[in-house]
Amino acid sequence: MELKGKTAIVTGSARGIGEGIALVLAREGANVVVNSRKVKDCEVVVQKIVSSGGKAIAIGGDVSEKADVVAMVSETIKQLGAVDILVNNAGIEGTPCLTKDLSEEQWDRVLGVNLKGVFFCCQAVIPQMMKQGQGRIVNIASTAAVRMTFFGSLEYTVSKHGVAGLSHHLAWELADSHITVNTVCPGGVQTPLMEAGTTPEYREMTIKRLIPLGRFTTMEEIGEAVSFLASDRAATITGQMLAVDGGLLTGFGEDLRAVVRTRMESMKAGAH
Ligand SMILES: NC(=O)c1ccc[n+]([C@@H]2O[C@H](COP(=O)([O-])OP(=O)(O)OC[C@H]3O[C@@H](n4cnc5c(N)ncnc54)[C@H](O)[C@@H]3O)[C@@H](O)[C@H]2O)c1
């Protein structure tokens, strides 16, 4: 129970990775704000936490709307008295298409939630964390924060690179206020977002070709990484990016592995 008594806001936590994070933080003793655009969508996760002995409340609000974010943070302070941990998880998928076919509306929609939403949430909690003399911000980016997304959408990749940049800047800016800012980069996690955007064949191919450990990460495994970064064990870790991706960023899925093995075998055979 290393987060006992801490208050954590987890954006977009009515399902998927956000739900996994909310459940793990609650298991570790945090009082959790479950957020999604519609408050009623949050109730199932709140009930799961409460029925296993934890504390959680539901606060609706769209992270891409500044007024909603400000209201969410002030409601959190009103009901729970503090904001110790902010997890910026809410995010949406982009459109897999060529850049020449991408509309301005599609660009604005994804950047609005995935990047501007993170900015609004950070901006809203910083004064409170400063008042408290410490804080933890964990941003959920993606392996698309350092490479392109295997979903093939430009604006998604750009939004996640932006989250990495925002995290680096804020880690520096907030260090003397004892607020750490880190980024978790999931690779593939089988969530409603992933299922809506892919076929089972595509998911199987992704695992086989891109993920050395041979499976997607679970939502709870992302929660474990977030929980660590939010804990006292990570007190001097800031400005870091932690890939929780089954090895995806090593680049050694099946195809690359075959290339590397061929090279090793030819070296052994004295071909070079
Ligand atoms: N699933 C993956 O494989 C994967 C991989 C890398 C990164 N991610 C990132 O992880 C995060 C969560 O993804 P997921 O797969 O769990 O998605 P999901 O669609 O399953 O869940 C996202 C949640 O966020 C909420 N949400 C969406 N827009 C919102 C908004 N404007 N305001 C408030 N809530 C909003 C949704 O209602 C939903 O509850 C996203 O930032 C995503 O980019 C996911």
Ligand as a Chemical Component Dictionary entry (heavy atoms), coordinates in Angstrom:
data_LIG
# 
_chem_comp.id                   LIG 
_chem_comp.type                 NON-POLYMER 
_chem_comp.pdbx_formal_charge   0 
_chem_comp.three_letter_code    LIG 
# 
loop_
_chem_comp_atom.comp_id 
_chem_comp_atom.atom_id 
_chem_comp_atom.alt_atom_id 
_chem_comp_atom.type_symbol 
_chem_comp_atom.charge 
_chem_comp_atom.model_Cartn_x 
_chem_comp_atom.model_Cartn_y 
_chem_comp_atom.model_Cartn_z 
_chem_comp_atom.pdbx_ordinal 
LIG N1  N1  N 0  -3.971  0.405  -26.503 1  
LIG C1  C1  C 0  -2.722  0.512  -26.906 2  
LIG O1  O1  O 0  -2.151  -0.409 -27.501 3  
LIG C2  C2  C 0  -1.950  1.780  -26.645 4  
LIG C3  C3  C 0  -0.601  1.802  -27.033 5  
LIG C4  C4  C 0  0.144   2.957  -26.776 6  
LIG C5  C5  C 0  -0.439  4.042  -26.143 7  
LIG N2  N2  N 1  -1.771  3.992  -25.781 8  
LIG C6  C6  C 0  -2.316  5.174  -25.119 9  
LIG O2  O2  O 0  -2.908  4.799  -23.896 10 
LIG C7  C7  C 0  -4.002  5.659  -23.585 11 
LIG C8  C8  C 0  -5.260  4.847  -23.323 12 
LIG O3  O3  O 0  -5.550  4.089  -24.486 13 
LIG P1  P1  P 0  -6.604  2.883  -24.463 14 
LIG O4  O4  O 0  -6.130  1.915  -25.482 15 
LIG O5  O5  O -1 -6.873  2.426  -23.087 16 
LIG O6  O6  O 0  -7.900  3.655  -25.049 17 
LIG P2  P2  P 0  -9.456  3.363  -24.847 18 
LIG O7  O7  O 0  -10.164 4.002  -25.980 19 
LIG O8  O8  O 0  -9.695  1.921  -24.608 20 
LIG O9  O9  O 0  -9.770  4.178  -23.515 21 
LIG C9  C9  C 0  -9.593  5.562  -23.497 22 
LIG C10 C10 C 0  -10.458 6.179  -22.440 23 
LIG O10 O10 O 0  -10.269 7.610  -22.514 24 
LIG C11 C11 C 0  -11.534 8.241  -22.598 25 
LIG N3  N3  N 0  -11.409 9.489  -23.358 26 
LIG C12 C12 C 0  -11.212 9.632  -24.683 27 
LIG N4  N4  N 0  -11.184 10.935 -25.014 28 
LIG C13 C13 C 0  -11.354 11.627 -23.853 29 
LIG C14 C14 C 0  -11.424 12.987 -23.551 30 
LIG N5  N5  N 0  -11.349 13.920 -24.499 31 
LIG N6  N6  N 0  -11.596 13.351 -22.253 32 
LIG C15 C15 C 0  -11.701 12.421 -21.281 33 
LIG N7  N7  N 0  -11.664 11.095 -21.527 34 
LIG C16 C16 C 0  -11.499 10.704 -22.790 35 
LIG C17 C17 C 0  -12.427 7.220  -23.290 36 
LIG O11 O11 O 0  -13.801 7.482  -23.067 37 
LIG C18 C18 C 0  -11.946 5.926  -22.637 38 
LIG O12 O12 O 0  -12.551 5.747  -21.380 39 
LIG C19 C19 C 0  -4.123  6.611  -24.785 40 
LIG O13 O13 O 0  -3.444  7.824  -24.497 41 
LIG C20 C20 C 0  -3.425  5.853  -25.899 42 
LIG O14 O14 O 0  -2.930  6.715  -26.890 43 
LIG C21 C21 C 0  -2.520  2.892  -26.028 44 
# 
loop_
_chem_comp_bond.comp_id 
_chem_comp_bond.atom_id_1 
_chem_comp_bond.atom_id_2 
_chem_comp_bond.value_order 
_chem_comp_bond.pdbx_ordinal 
LIG N1  C1  SING 1  
LIG C1  O1  DOUB 2  
LIG C1  C2  SING 3  
LIG C2  C3  SING 4  
LIG C2  C21 DOUB 5  
LIG C3  C4  DOUB 6  
LIG C4  C5  SING 7  
LIG C5  N2  DOUB 8  
LIG N2  C6  SING 9  
LIG N2  C21 SING 10 
LIG C6  O2  SING 11 
LIG C6  C20 SING 12 
LIG O2  C7  SING 13 
LIG C7  C8  SING 14 
LIG C7  C19 SING 15 
LIG C8  O3  SING 16 
LIG O3  P1  SING 17 
LIG P1  O4  DOUB 18 
LIG P1  O5  SING 19 
LIG P1  O6  SING 20 
LIG O6  P2  SING 21 
LIG P2  O7  DOUB 22 
LIG P2  O8  SING 23 
LIG P2  O9  SING 24 
LIG O9  C9  SING 25 
LIG C9  C10 SING 26 
LIG C10 O10 SING 27 
LIG C10 C18 SING 28 
LIG O10 C11 SING 29 
LIG C11 N3  SING 30 
LIG C11 C17 SING 31 
LIG N3  C12 SING 32 
LIG N3  C16 SING 33 
LIG C12 N4  DOUB 34 
LIG N4  C13 SING 35 
LIG C13 C14 SING 36 
LIG C13 C16 DOUB 37 
LIG C14 N5  SING 38 
LIG C14 N6  DOUB 39 
LIG N6  C15 SING 40 
LIG C15 N7  DOUB 41 
LIG N7  C16 SING 42 
LIG C17 O11 SING 43 
LIG C17 C18 SING 44 
LIG C18 O12 SING 45 
LIG C19 O13 SING 46 
LIG C19 C20 SING 47 
LIG C20 O14 SING 48 
# 
